[in-house]
Amino acid sequence: MDSIMGNFSTWISAMRLRTLPLSVSGIILASCLAQYKGVFNWSICILAILTTLSLQILSNLANDYGDGVKGTDNDDRIGPQRAIQSGKITPKQLYKAIVINVVIALVLAILLIYQSFGAEHFLLALLFFALGIASIVAAIRYTVGSNAFGYRGLGDVFVFIFFGLVSVIGCYVLYAKTIDFITVLPAITIGLLSTGVLNLNNMRDRISDEKSNKITLAVILGSKKVKTYHSILIITSIILSGLFGVLYYNSPFNLIFILAFIPLLIHLKTVNNNTDLKLLDPELKKLALSTVLLALLMGIGLLF
């Protein structure tokens, strides 16, 4: 049992449960869009959520492993102590956990694809199988390997594509078997906010990452420009979600998601006024939960 068990609480910490709500925000919104269009299916919804959670946990474990073996997670890092860094989980144990999670994610993805497309939509099934493999590879290659794209300033692109476009548009296609323009603005909105969460994380760790030669976009931009970039992400997401509300307006309740703008704007003010990187850590949870709230309210508001 030594290969995986270790300390249970340490494994839970390594999975980073606080990141999971954000990962399913796109699925929730896509499901509401599917209900709005009359193509919603509970089996697809549940399998999509389970697959996404599995991929997020895989990404978290691989991130811990990649940063741990490279020595990026060290005493200079501001955020919570990671599994390998703490010494409570060995690289070998974490590697085995990653392999197990890959198998779980692959099985769930296959079940999801079969439930959605069956044998009637073979080409779509093939496309989504390739997309599932790409998601698994991307989750691992974010920090693992000599050419990890999280170390080359490409993490933001990965998050925008997979947490925004793939999560919302891809999930909707699982329901409807076709792409619909109604998914575009929500997908970009969730993608931008999810990228904002990553950017905030990298902003917090910018100094320690630079020392460890982890070249994130925050390291490339520097302390001032990275705040401008963060503002662009948040403000653009607000504008695009507002545009979505206008385009699909039927009643005042459709615009209930505007309530989510309040914590987003307060967060933006806090970040722009920040001078102590340690104080950015609590903002991660606030931004993630604000994103989930916006996704929920955009979806629910559309249904009434």
C-alpha positions as CSV (number, residue, x, y, z in Angstrom):
1,M,0.0,0.0,0.0
2,D,3.1,2.2,0.3
3,S,2.9,3.0,-3.4
4,I,-0.2,5.2,-3.1
5,M,-1.6,5.6,0.3
6,G,0.8,7.8,2.4
7,N,-0.9,10.4,4.5
8,F,-4.6,10.7,3.4
9,S,-4.8,14.4,4.2
10,T,-1.7,15.0,2.2
11,W,-3.2,13.3,-0.8
12,I,-6.3,15.4,-0.5
13,S,-4.2,18.5,-0.3
14,A,-2.2,17.4,-3.4
15,M,-5.5,17.0,-5.3
16,R,-6.2,20.7,-4.5
17,L,-9.9,20.4,-4.0
18,R,-10.4,24.1,-4.0
19,T,-9.6,24.1,-7.7
20,L,-12.4,21.7,-8.6
21,P,-15.4,24.1,-8.6
22,L,-13.7,26.3,-11.1
23,S,-13.0,23.3,-13.4
24,V,-16.7,22.4,-13.7
25,S,-18.0,26.0,-14.2
26,G,-17.8,25.6,-17.9
27,I,-19.7,22.3,-17.8
28,I,-22.4,23.8,-15.7
29,L,-22.8,26.7,-18.1
30,A,-22.8,24.5,-21.1
31,S,-25.4,22.3,-19.5
32,C,-27.7,25.3,-18.9
33,L,-27.2,26.3,-22.6
34,A,-28.2,22.7,-23.6
35,Q,-31.3,22.9,-21.5
36,Y,-32.1,26.3,-23.0
37,K,-31.9,24.7,-26.5
38,G,-33.8,21.5,-25.4
39,V,-30.9,19.0,-25.8
40,F,-29.9,18.5,-22.1
41,N,-29.2,14.9,-20.9
42,W,-28.4,14.0,-17.3
43,S,-26.2,11.1,-18.1
44,I,-24.0,13.2,-20.3
45,C,-23.9,16.0,-17.6
46,I,-22.8,13.7,-14.8
47,L,-20.2,11.9,-16.9
48,A,-18.9,15.3,-18.2
49,I,-18.5,16.6,-14.6
50,L,-16.7,13.4,-13.5
51,T,-14.4,13.4,-16.5
52,T,-13.6,17.1,-15.9
53,L,-12.9,16.6,-12.2
54,S,-10.6,13.6,-13.0
55,L,-8.7,15.7,-15.5
56,Q,-8.4,18.6,-13.1
57,I,-7.1,16.3,-10.3
58,L,-4.7,14.8,-12.9
59,S,-3.4,18.3,-13.8
60,N,-3.0,19.1,-10.1
61,L,-1.0,16.0,-9.3
62,A,1.1,16.4,-12.5
63,N,1.7,20.0,-11.6
64,D,2.9,19.0,-8.1
65,Y,5.1,16.3,-9.6
66,G,6.7,18.5,-12.3
67,D,7.4,21.5,-10.0
68,G,8.5,19.1,-7.2
69,V,11.2,17.2,-9.2
70,K,12.4,20.4,-10.8
71,G,12.8,22.1,-7.5
72,T,10.4,24.9,-8.3
73,D,8.5,24.2,-5.1
74,N,10.9,25.5,-2.5
75,D,11.0,27.7,0.6
76,D,10.8,30.8,-1.6
77,R,7.3,29.9,-2.8
78,I,4.5,31.8,-1.1
79,G,1.5,29.5,-1.7
80,P,0.5,26.4,0.3
81,Q,3.3,23.7,0.7
82,R,3.1,21.1,-2.0
83,A,3.2,17.3,-1.5
84,I,6.7,16.5,-2.7
85,Q,8.0,19.7,-1.2
86,S,6.7,18.6,2.2
87,G,8.4,15.3,1.9
88,K,5.2,13.5,2.9
89,I,4.7,12.0,-0.6
90,T,7.7,10.7,-2.7
91,P,8.0,11.4,-6.4
92,K,7.6,7.7,-7.0
93,Q,4.3,7.6,-5.1
94,L,3.0,10.7,-6.9
95,Y,4.0,9.2,-10.3
96,K,2.0,6.1,-9.6
97,A,-1.0,8.2,-8.6
98,I,-0.7,10.1,-11.9
99,V,-0.7,6.8,-13.9
100,I,-3.8,5.6,-12.0
101,N,-5.5,8.9,-12.6
102,V,-4.7,8.8,-16.3
103,V,-6.5,5.4,-16.5
104,I,-9.5,6.8,-14.6
105,A,-9.7,9.9,-16.8
106,L,-9.4,7.8,-20.0
107,V,-12.2,5.4,-18.9
108,L,-14.5,8.2,-17.9
109,A,-13.8,10.0,-21.2
110,I,-14.6,6.8,-23.2
111,L,-17.9,6.3,-21.3
112,L,-18.8,10.0,-21.8
113,I,-18.1,9.8,-25.6
114,Y,-20.1,6.5,-25.9
115,Q,-23.0,7.9,-23.9
116,S,-23.1,11.1,-26.1
117,F,-22.4,9.8,-29.6
118,G,-22.8,6.0,-29.5
119,A,-22.2,4.5,-33.0
120,E,-24.3,7.0,-34.8
121,H,-21.8,9.9,-34.8
122,F,-18.5,8.0,-35.4
123,L,-16.5,11.0,-36.6
124,L,-17.5,13.2,-33.7
125,A,-16.7,10.3,-31.3
126,L,-13.3,10.0,-32.9
127,L,-12.7,13.7,-32.7
128,F,-13.6,13.8,-29.0
129,F,-11.5,10.8,-28.2
130,A,-8.5,12.6,-29.8
131,L,-9.6,15.7,-27.7
132,G,-9.6,13.6,-24.6
133,I,-6.1,12.3,-25.2
134,A,-5.0,15.8,-25.9
135,S,-6.5,17.0,-22.6
136,I,-4.7,14.2,-20.7
137,V,-1.4,15.0,-22.4
138,A,-1.8,18.7,-21.9
139,A,-2.6,18.2,-18.2
140,I,0.7,16.3,-17.7
141,R,2.9,18.4,-20.0
142,Y,2.0,21.6,-18.2
143,T,4.9,21.1,-15.8
144,V,6.3,17.7,-16.5
145,G,9.2,17.2,-18.9
146,S,12.0,19.3,-20.3
147,N,9.7,21.2,-22.6
148,A,6.8,21.8,-20.2
149,F,4.8,24.6,-21.6
150,G,4.0,26.0,-18.2
151,Y,7.7,26.9,-18.0
152,R,7.6,28.7,-21.4
153,G,4.9,31.2,-20.8
154,L,2.2,29.1,-22.5
155,G,0.1,28.1,-19.5
156,D,-2.4,30.9,-20.1
157,V,-3.1,29.6,-23.7
158,F,-3.6,26.1,-22.3
159,V,-6.1,27.3,-19.7
160,F,-8.0,29.5,-22.0
161,I,-8.5,26.7,-24.6
162,F,-9.3,23.8,-22.2
163,F,-11.1,25.6,-19.4
164,G,-13.0,28.0,-21.7
165,L,-13.4,26.8,-25.3
166,V,-13.3,23.1,-24.8
167,S,-15.2,23.1,-21.6
168,V,-18.1,25.2,-22.8
169,I,-18.3,24.6,-26.5
170,G,-17.0,21.0,-26.3
171,C,-19.5,20.1,-23.6
172,Y,-22.4,21.7,-25.6
173,V,-21.5,19.6,-28.6
174,L,-21.7,16.5,-26.4
175,Y,-25.3,17.3,-25.9
176,A,-26.3,18.8,-29.3
177,K,-23.9,17.1,-31.7
178,T,-23.3,20.4,-33.3
179,I,-21.7,23.8,-32.5
180,D,-24.0,26.7,-31.7
181,F,-23.1,30.4,-31.7
182,I,-24.8,30.8,-28.3
183,T,-21.8,29.0,-26.7
184,V,-19.1,31.4,-28.1
185,L,-19.3,34.4,-25.7
186,P,-19.8,32.2,-22.6
187,A,-16.8,30.0,-23.6
188,I,-14.6,33.1,-24.0
189,T,-15.9,34.6,-20.8
190,I,-15.1,31.5,-18.7
191,G,-11.8,31.0,-20.5
192,L,-10.7,34.6,-19.7
193,L,-11.6,34.3,-16.0
194,S,-10.0,30.8,-15.7
195,T,-6.9,32.3,-17.2
196,G,-7.2,35.1,-14.7
197,V,-7.0,32.5,-11.9
198,L,-3.8,31.1,-13.3
199,N,-2.4,34.5,-13.9
200,L,-3.1,35.4,-10.2
201,N,-1.4,32.2,-9.1
202,N,1.6,33.1,-11.3
203,M,1.6,36.7,-10.1
204,R,1.8,35.5,-6.5
205,D,4.7,33.1,-7.3
206,R,6.4,35.4,-9.8
207,I,9.6,36.0,-7.8
208,S,10.2,32.4,-6.8
209,D,9.3,31.1,-10.3
210,E,11.9,33.5,-11.8
211,K,14.5,32.2,-9.4
212,S,13.7,28.6,-10.4
213,N,13.7,29.4,-14.1
214,K,9.9,28.8,-14.5
215,I,9.1,31.4,-17.1
216,T,5.4,32.1,-16.8
217,L,3.7,35.0,-18.5
218,A,3.8,36.9,-15.1
219,V,7.6,36.5,-15.1
220,I,7.8,37.8,-18.7
221,L,5.5,40.8,-18.1
222,G,6.9,41.9,-14.8
223,S,5.1,43.4,-11.7
224,K,3.4,46.3,-13.4
225,K,2.4,44.9,-16.8
226,V,1.0,41.7,-15.3
227,K,-1.5,43.7,-13.3
228,T,-2.6,45.4,-16.6
229,Y,-2.9,42.0,-18.2
230,H,-5.0,40.8,-15.3
231,S,-7.3,43.8,-15.6
232,I,-7.8,43.1,-19.3
233,L,-8.8,39.5,-18.6
234,I,-11.3,40.5,-15.9
235,I,-12.8,43.5,-17.7
236,T,-13.1,41.8,-21.1
237,S,-14.9,38.9,-19.4
238,I,-17.3,41.3,-17.9
239,I,-17.9,43.1,-21.2
240,L,-18.5,39.9,-23.1
241,S,-20.8,38.4,-20.6
242,G,-22.8,41.6,-20.6
243,L,-22.9,41.4,-24.4
244,F,-24.2,37.9,-24.1
245,G,-27.0,39.1,-21.8
246,V,-28.0,41.8,-24.3
247,L,-28.0,39.4,-27.3
248,Y,-30.2,36.8,-25.5
249,Y,-32.3,39.1,-23.4
250,N,-35.9,38.0,-22.7
251,S,-36.6,39.3,-19.2
252,P,-34.8,41.2,-16.5
253,F,-34.0,37.9,-14.7
254,N,-31.7,37.0,-17.6
255,L,-29.3,39.7,-16.3
256,I,-29.0,38.3,-12.8
257,F,-25.4,37.4,-13.5
258,I,-24.5,41.1,-13.2
259,L,-24.4,40.4,-9.5
260,A,-21.2,38.5,-10.0
261,F,-19.6,41.6,-11.4
262,I,-19.5,43.0,-7.8
263,P,-17.0,40.5,-6.4
264,L,-15.0,40.6,-9.6
265,L,-14.6,44.4,-9.5
266,I,-13.7,44.3,-5.8
267,H,-11.1,41.6,-6.6
268,L,-9.7,43.7,-9.4
269,K,-9.3,46.7,-7.2
270,T,-7.6,44.6,-4.5
271,V,-5.1,43.1,-7.0
272,N,-4.2,46.5,-8.6
273,N,-3.6,48.0,-5.1
274,N,-1.6,45.1,-3.9
275,T,2.0,45.5,-2.8
276,D,2.4,42.3,-0.8
277,L,2.4,39.1,-2.9
278,K,1.3,37.0,0.1
279,L,-2.0,38.8,0.2
280,L,-2.8,37.6,-3.4
281,D,-3.3,34.0,-2.1
282,P,-6.8,34.6,-0.7
283,E,-7.8,36.3,-3.9
284,L,-7.4,33.0,-5.8
285,K,-10.3,31.5,-4.0
286,K,-12.4,34.7,-4.4
287,L,-11.8,34.8,-8.2
288,A,-12.4,31.1,-8.7
289,L,-15.7,31.3,-6.7
290,S,-16.7,34.5,-8.5
291,T,-16.2,32.6,-11.8
292,V,-18.4,29.7,-10.7
293,L,-21.0,32.2,-9.5
294,L,-21.0,34.0,-12.9
295,A,-21.3,30.7,-14.8
296,L,-24.2,29.6,-12.6
297,L,-26.1,32.9,-12.9
298,M,-25.5,33.2,-16.6
299,G,-26.9,29.7,-17.1
300,I,-29.8,29.9,-14.7
301,G,-30.7,33.5,-15.8
302,L,-31.1,32.2,-19.4
303,L,-33.6,29.5,-18.3
304,F,-36.1,32.0,-16.8
